[in-house]
Amino acid sequence: MIPMNAFLDAIQYIVDLGANVMLPIIIFTLGLILRRGVGKSLQAGLTIGAGFVGISLVINLLNDELGPAAGAMAENFGGSLEIVDLGWPGTSPMAWASTMGIISIPIAIAVNIAMLLTRTTRVLNVDIWNIWHMAFTGIIVQLATGNFWLGVLGVVVHAALAYKFGDMYGAVTDDYFGLEGVAIPHGTSAVMGVFAAPIDDLIERIPGLRKVTINTETLEERVGFFGQPIVIGTLLGLVVGLLAGYPIGDSLQLAVEMGAVMLLMPMVVKLIMQGLMPIADAARDMLQKRFKNADYKIGLDPALLLGQPQVISASLIFVPLSIVIAILMPGNRVLPFGDLATIGFFVAIAVGIHKGNIFRTLFSGTLIMSVTIWIANRMVPLTTELARVTDKLGDASQVASLDQGGNPITYLLARGLSGQVGVGLAVIAALYVFCWVYTFVKYRRGTLYRADEPEPETEVAR
C-alpha cells in the first residue's frame, strides 16, 4: 500500500514538471491502460507533447510580445486602476501552493469517475494541469469561510460543473471547432460560455442585427487578401502596438508576430489532434463497452480552441476593449494585465456558439469581460490573502486575478457559503443561474449548436 504522503509527493513532482510533460505522461499511461501497446502509446504521448510545446511557444509569444504591449496600453489609458491583474501565470502557482493544491487532483479525479459511473457526464478528463482552477475555488472558499471541508466542497462543485460543461458544449467542440471526441471542461472558457446562448438568441430576434455576420471568411469574400487570418492578425497587432504608444518599428514587429500567431496556432492544434485521436477512439470504445449508447469525450486544455482564427481575432479585439470596460466600470480598481494576452480563453466558447460571428461575440464578450472584471474587483481581498498565505504577494499591497479571481462560480460559492450576501451577489447569482439554465435547456433540446442550420444572409458591418 503506497502511503498517502508518498502518493501526493509523486503527484506534486509530476505537476512541477509542467503541463507539457504532464500531459504526455498521462496520455502514455492512458494508452497502456487501453491496451494500445507501448510503441503506439509512446508515439501518441510524444506527438501530443510536441503539439503542446508548439502551443506553449505561441502562447509565450503572446505573453512576451502582446503582454507588454497590452500593459503599456493599460498604463496609457487606465492610470487610475491601481490593482494589477496577475493573470493565470501568477494565479495558478498560488493555487498549487495552497492547502487545496495537490489534494484537488485526487478529489477532481474521484468526481470524474463518480460522474462517469452514474452517467452524469461523458467526459473523461485528462487535463490534470487545469485542475488548478478547481483548487483555486476550493482555497478561496476555505479562506472566506475558515472551513477546510467547505473548501473541499468548493473543489467538488467546480469539478462537477466543469465536467458537465464539457457535455453541454460537445456539439460546439465537435462541429464548429472540428475537435471531434474532445471536450473542454475548463474553469474559464466553459464557465463563461453560458452567457453566449441567450445573447445569440436575443440578436436572432432583432431585425437587421440578425443578418450581420463578421468573420475572416466574410471579410475575405469582401476584401480578398486583406481578409485572410494572417493579414487580420497583422492589422490587429499593428493597432495594439500603436495604442500602446510603440514606435512604428516596434508596432510593425508586433504586427508581424500577431500575424504569425494566427497562422501557426491551427498548425500545432492539428498536431495535437493527430496524436490524440487514436487514444480518444480507444477510450470511447472501452467506455462504450462498459456504458452503452454514450458518446464519450476526452477532456483537454482550451488552448486547442485558439487554433480557430475567429478566436484569435476576438482575443486581439478584446485586448483594448477589456481595458476600456475596466476604465468605464464605476468603482473598479482592477487593471487588466496578466490575462490580456490570452483573453481568447474567456470568449472562445462564445465564439463557437456564435458560429465564429465576431459581431455577435462583441456583445457576449463584453458581458463576459464586464462580469469578470466586476467580480475580480470584489475578490481582491481574498485573492490578496491567498497571495499572502502562499508567499506570492511580493512587494504588492493588493493583487487581483481575472482568471478564476473573476470566476462567477468561485465568487458565488465563497460569498454564499460565508454568508456575505448582498445586492451584488444576488444580481450575479440571478444572471448566472438564468444563463446556465438557458444554456442547459438548449443543450438538452439539442439546439445549442446546429451545424446544419442555414446561415443568415451575410451582411458585413461597415
C-alpha positions in Angstrom: 0.0 0.0 0.0 1.5 3.4 -1.0 1.4 5.9 1.8 -0.8 8.9 1.0 2.1 11.4 1.6 4.3 9.5 -0.9 1.4 9.5 -3.4 0.8 13.2 -3.1 4.6 13.8 -3.3 4.6 11.9 -6.6 1.7 13.9 -8.0 3.5 17.1 -6.9 6.6 16.1 -8.7 4.7 15.5 -11.9 2.8 18.8 -11.6 6.0 20.6 -11.1 7.2 19.3 -14.4 4.6 21.4 -16.1 1.7 20.7 -18.5 4.0 20.0 -21.5 5.5 17.0 -19.6 2.4 16.0 -17.5 0.1 15.5 -20.5 2.4 13.1 -22.5 2.8 11.0 -19.3 -0.9 10.9 -18.8 -1.6 10.0 -22.5 1.1 7.3 -22.4 -0.3 5.8 -19.3 -3.9 6.0 -20.6 -2.7 4.3 -23.8 -1.2 1.4 -21.9 -4.4 1.1 -19.8 -6.4 1.0 -23.1 -4.0 -1.7 -24.4 -2.7 0.4 -27.3 0.8 -1.0 -26.7 4.0 0.7 -25.6 5.0 1.9 -29.0 1.7 3.5 -30.1 1.1 4.9 -26.6 4.5 6.5 -26.5 4.1 7.9 -30.0 0.7 9.4 -29.1 2.1 10.9 -25.9 5.2 12.4 -27.6 3.1 13.7 -30.5 0.7 15.4 -28.2 3.6 16.7 -26.1 5.2 18.2 -29.3 1.9 19.9 -30.1 1.6 21.4 -26.7 5.2 22.6 -26.8 4.2 24.3 -30.0 1.1 25.8 -28.4 3.3 26.9 -25.4 5.7 28.6 -27.8 2.9 30.5 -29.5 1.2 31.4 -26.1 4.6 32.5 -24.8 4.9 34.7 -27.9 1.6 36.2 -27.0 2.7 36.7 -23.4 6.2 38.0 -24.2 5.2 40.4 -27.0 1.5 41.1 -26.7 1.6 41.1 -22.9 3.9 44.1 -22.6 2.1 46.0 -25.4 -1.2 45.4 -23.6 0.4 46.5 -20.3 1.6 49.7 -21.9 -1.8 50.4 -23.4 -3.4 49.7 -20.0 -1.0 52.2 -18.4 -1.7 54.8 -21.1 -5.5 54.6 -20.7 -6.1 53.1 -17.3 -3.8 55.1 -15.0 -6.4 55.2 -12.1 -6.6 51.5 -11.8 -4.1 50.6 -9.2 -4.6 46.9 -8.5 -2.9 44.7 -11.2 -4.4 41.5 -12.6 -1.8 38.8 -12.1 -3.2 36.6 -14.9 -3.2 32.8 -14.9 0.7 32.7 -14.8 0.6 34.4 -11.4 -2.6 32.8 -10.1 -2.0 29.1 -10.8 1.2 28.9 -8.7 -0.8 30.3 -5.8 -3.5 27.6 -6.2 -1.0 24.8 -6.5 1.0 26.1 -3.4 -2.2 26.3 -1.2 -3.6 23.6 1.1 -6.1 22.7 -1.6 -3.4 22.4 -4.4 -2.4 18.8 -4.8 -5.3 17.2 -2.9 -7.6 18.8 -5.5 -6.2 16.3 -8.1 -7.5 13.1 -6.5 -10.7 14.9 -5.5 -11.4 16.0 -9.1 -10.5 12.6 -10.5 -12.8 11.0 -8.0 -15.6 13.3 -9.0 -15.0 12.5 -12.7 -15.1 8.7 -12.0 -18.3 9.1 -10.0 -19.9 11.1 -12.7 -18.9 8.6 -15.4 -20.2 5.7 -13.3 -23.5 7.5 -12.7 -23.6 8.6 -16.4 -23.9 12.3 -15.4 -21.0 13.2 -17.7 -19.5 11.7 -20.8 -16.1 13.5 -20.3 -13.0 11.6 -19.3 -10.8 14.4 -18.2 -7.0 14.1 -18.7 -6.4 17.9 -18.4 -4.9 17.4 -14.9 -2.9 20.7 -15.0 -6.1 22.8 -15.2 -7.4 21.3 -12.0 -5.7 24.3 -10.5 -8.9 26.2 -11.3 -10.8 23.8 -9.0 -8.1 24.1 -6.4 -8.4 27.9 -6.6 -12.1 27.8 -5.9 -11.5 25.4 -3.0 -8.9 27.6 -1.3 -10.8 30.8 -1.8 -13.9 29.2 -0.2 -11.7 27.9 2.6 -10.3 31.4 3.2 -13.7 33.0 3.0 -15.4 30.6 5.4 -12.4 29.4 7.6 -13.6 25.8 7.0 -11.5 23.2 5.2 -14.3 20.9 4.4 -16.3 23.7 2.7 -13.2 24.3 0.7 -13.3 20.7 -0.4 -16.9 21.2 -1.3 -15.9 24.1 -3.5 -13.5 21.8 -5.4 -16.2 19.2 -5.8 -18.8 21.6 -7.1 -16.4 23.3 -9.5 -15.2 19.9 -10.8 -18.8 18.6 -11.3 -19.9 21.7 -13.2 -16.8 21.7 -15.4 -17.3 18.1 -16.5 -21.0 18.9 -17.2 -19.9 21.9 -19.2 -17.8 19.5 -21.3 -21.1 17.7 -22.2 -23.0 20.8 -22.8 -20.6 22.2 -25.4 -20.0 18.9 -27.1 -21.7 19.9 -30.3 -19.8 23.2 -30.4 -16.4 21.5 -30.0 -17.3 18.7 -32.5 -18.9 20.7 -35.2 -17.6 24.2 -35.0 -14.1 23.7 -33.8 -13.7 20.3 -35.5 -12.4 18.7 -32.3 -14.5 15.5 -32.6 -14.2 13.4 -29.4 -12.7 16.3 -27.4 -14.3 18.2 -24.5 -13.2 21.4 -22.9 -14.1 21.1 -19.1 -12.2 24.4 -18.3 -12.6 26.8 -15.5 -12.7 29.9 -17.7 -13.7 29.0 -21.2 -16.5 26.7 -20.2 -17.8 28.7 -17.2 -18.1 31.9 -19.1 -19.6 30.3 -22.2 -23.1 30.2 -20.8 -23.6 33.9 -21.5 -23.4 33.4 -25.2 -26.6 31.4 -25.9 -29.1 33.9 -24.5 -27.4 36.8 -26.3 -27.2 34.8 -29.6 -31.0 34.1 -29.4 -31.7 37.7 -28.5 -29.8 39.0 -31.5 -31.5 36.5 -33.7 -34.8 38.2 -32.8 -33.7 41.7 -33.8 -34.3 42.6 -37.4 -31.2 43.9 -39.1 -28.8 42.8 -36.4 -29.5 39.1 -37.1 -28.2 39.5 -40.6 -24.8 41.0 -39.6 -22.0 38.4 -39.9 -18.4 39.4 -39.5 -15.6 36.7 -39.6 -12.5 36.0 -41.6 -14.5 34.2 -44.3 -16.9 37.1 -44.9 -14.1 39.6 -44.8 -12.0 37.6 -47.3 -15.0 37.5 -49.6 -15.4 41.3 -49.5 -11.8 42.4 -49.4 -9.9 39.4 -50.7 -6.3 39.1 -49.5 -6.8 41.6 -46.7 -9.4 39.3 -45.1 -7.1 36.4 -44.7 -6.4 35.4 -41.0 -2.7 36.2 -41.2 -3.5 39.7 -42.5 -6.2 40.3 -39.9 -3.8 39.3 -37.1 -1.2 41.6 -38.5 -3.5 44.6 -38.7 -4.9 44.0 -35.2 -1.3 43.6 -33.9 -0.4 46.9 -35.5 -3.4 48.6 -33.9 -2.5 47.3 -30.4 1.1 48.4 -30.9 0.0 52.0 -31.9 -2.4 52.2 -29.0 0.4 51.1 -26.7 2.4 54.1 -27.8 5.1 51.9 -29.5 7.3 53.4 -32.2 6.3 52.5 -35.8 9.1 49.9 -36.0 8.1 48.1 -32.8 4.4 48.3 -33.8 5.3 46.7 -37.1 7.2 43.9 -35.4 4.3 43.2 -33.1 2.0 43.2 -36.1 4.1 40.5 -37.9 4.2 38.4 -34.7 0.4 38.5 -34.2 0.0 37.5 -37.9 2.3 34.6 -37.2 0.1 33.6 -34.2 -2.9 33.5 -36.5 -1.0 31.2 -38.9 0.8 28.9 -36.5 -1.8 28.1 -33.9 -4.0 26.0 -36.2 -1.0 24.0 -37.3 0.0 22.9 -33.8 -3.6 22.1 -32.9 -3.7 19.7 -35.8 -0.5 18.0 -34.5 -2.2 17.5 -31.1 -5.3 16.0 -32.7 -3.1 13.7 -34.7 -1.6 12.2 -31.5 -4.9 12.3 -29.6 -7.4 10.6 -31.9 -6.1 7.0 -31.6 -6.2 7.3 -27.8 -9.5 9.1 -27.8 -11.1 6.4 -30.1 -9.8 3.6 -27.9 -11.1 5.3 -24.7 -14.5 5.8 -26.3 -14.6 2.2 -27.4 -13.7 1.0 -23.9 -16.3 3.3 -22.2 -19.0 2.4 -24.7 -18.5 -1.3 -24.0 -19.0 -0.5 -20.3 -21.7 2.1 -20.8 -23.9 1.5 -23.9 -25.2 4.2 -26.2 -22.9 7.1 -25.0 -20.6 9.4 -26.9 -17.7 9.8 -24.6 -15.1 12.6 -25.0 -11.6 13.3 -23.7 -11.3 16.5 -21.7 -8.4 18.7 -22.8 -6.9 22.2 -22.5 -8.8 25.1 -24.1 -5.6 26.1 -25.8 -7.0 23.8 -28.6 -9.7 26.4 -29.2 -7.1 29.1 -30.0 -6.4 27.2 -33.3 -9.6 28.8 -34.7 -8.9 32.1 -36.4 -12.1 33.7 -35.1 -11.0 33.1 -31.5 -7.6 34.7 -32.0 -9.3 37.6 -33.8 -11.7 38.1 -30.9 -8.8 37.8 -28.5 -6.9 40.6 -30.1 -10.0 42.8 -30.3 -10.8 42.3 -26.6 -7.3 43.4 -25.5 -8.1 47.1 -25.9 -11.8 46.6 -25.3 -11.3 44.9 -21.8 -9.2 47.9 -20.8 -12.0 50.3 -21.9 -14.5 48.2 -19.9 -12.3 48.4 -16.8 -11.9 52.2 -17.1 -15.6 52.8 -17.6 -16.8 50.5 -14.9 -17.8 52.5 -11.8 -15.8 51.8 -8.7 -13.4 49.4 -10.4 -9.8 49.4 -9.3 -8.5 46.3 -11.2 -6.2 46.9 -14.1 -6.5 44.0 -16.7 -2.9 42.9 -17.3 -1.7 39.4 -16.9 -4.6 37.7 -18.7 -4.8 40.2 -21.6 -2.5 38.2 -23.9 -4.7 35.1 -23.5 -8.1 36.8 -23.3 -9.3 34.3 -26.0 -9.8 31.7 -23.3 -12.6 33.8 -21.9 -14.5 34.2 -25.1 -13.6 31.0 -27.0 -16.8 29.0 -26.3 -18.9 32.1 -27.1 -17.2 32.4 -30.5 -18.2 28.8 -31.2 -21.8 29.3 -30.1 -22.0 32.3 -32.4 -20.5 30.2 -35.2 -17.5 32.4 -35.5 -19.5 35.6 -35.9 -17.2 38.3 -34.4 -20.1 40.8 -34.4 -22.2 38.7 -32.0 -19.1 37.9 -30.0 -18.6 41.6 -29.3 -21.9 41.6 -27.4 -21.4 38.3 -25.4 -17.7 39.0 -24.9 -18.4 42.5 -23.5 -20.8 40.9 -21.0 -18.3 38.2 -20.1 -15.5 40.6 -19.5 -17.7 43.0 -17.6 -18.8 40.3 -15.2 -15.2 39.0 -14.9 -13.8 42.4 -14.1 -16.6 43.3 -11.7 -16.2 40.0 -9.7 -12.3 40.3 -9.8 -12.7 43.7 -8.2 -14.9 42.3 -5.3 -12.5 39.3 -4.9 -9.4 41.4 -4.3 -9.3 40.9 -0.5 -9.5 37.1 -0.9 -7.0 37.0 -3.8 -4.6 39.1 -1.8 -5.0 36.9 1.2 -4.2 33.8 -0.9 -1.1 35.5 -2.3 -0.1 36.3 1.3 -0.5 32.8 2.7 1.3 31.2 -0.2 4.1 33.7 0.0 3.4 35.0 -3.5 2.4 38.6 -2.7 5.9 40.1 -3.2 6.1 43.9 -2.9 2.5 44.4 -3.8 -0.1 45.5 -1.2 -3.0 44.1 -3.1 -3.4 41.8 -6.2 -6.2 40.7 -8.4 -6.9 38.0 -11.0 -9.3 37.9 -13.9 -8.8 34.1 -14.5 -10.5 32.5 -11.5 -10.5 35.6 -9.4 -13.2 36.8 -11.7 -15.0 33.4 -11.9 -18.7 33.5 -11.1 -18.7 30.0 -9.5 -15.8 30.9 -7.2 -17.4 34.2 -6.2 -20.9 32.7 -5.6 -19.6 29.8 -3.5 -17.1 32.0 -1.5 -19.6 34.7 -0.7 -22.7 32.5 -0.4 -21.1 29.9 2.0 -19.5 32.6 4.1 -22.9 34.4 4.5 -21.8 37.6 2.7 -25.0 38.1 0.8 -25.7 41.4 -0.8 -27.3 43.0 -3.8 -24.2 42.4 -6.0 -24.2 38.7 -5.1 -27.9 38.4 -5.8 -27.6 40.1 -9.2 -24.7 37.9 -10.3 -26.4 34.8 -9.0 -29.6 35.6 -10.8 -27.8 36.4 -14.1 -25.5 33.4 -14.0 -28.2 30.9 -13.0 -30.5 32.2 -15.7 -27.8 31.9 -18.4 -26.7 28.5 -17.1 -30.3 27.1 -17.1 -31.0 28.7 -20.5 -27.9 27.1 -22.0 -28.6 23.7 -20.3 -32.1 23.6 -21.7 -30.8 24.3 -25.2 -28.2 21.6 -24.8 -30.9 19.1 -23.6 -33.1 20.0 -26.6 -30.1 19.7 -29.0 -30.4 23.3 -30.1 -27.3 24.9 -28.5 -25.5 24.4 -31.8 -26.9 23.2 -35.1 -24.3 22.7 -37.8 -27.0 22.2 -40.4 -28.8 25.4 -39.8 -28.8 27.8 -42.8 -26.6 30.8 -42.2 -28.4 34.2 -42.3 -27.9 36.4 -45.3 -24.4 37.8 -44.9 -24.0 41.5 -44.4 -20.6 42.7 -43.3 -20.9 45.7 -41.0 -19.1 48.7 -42.2 
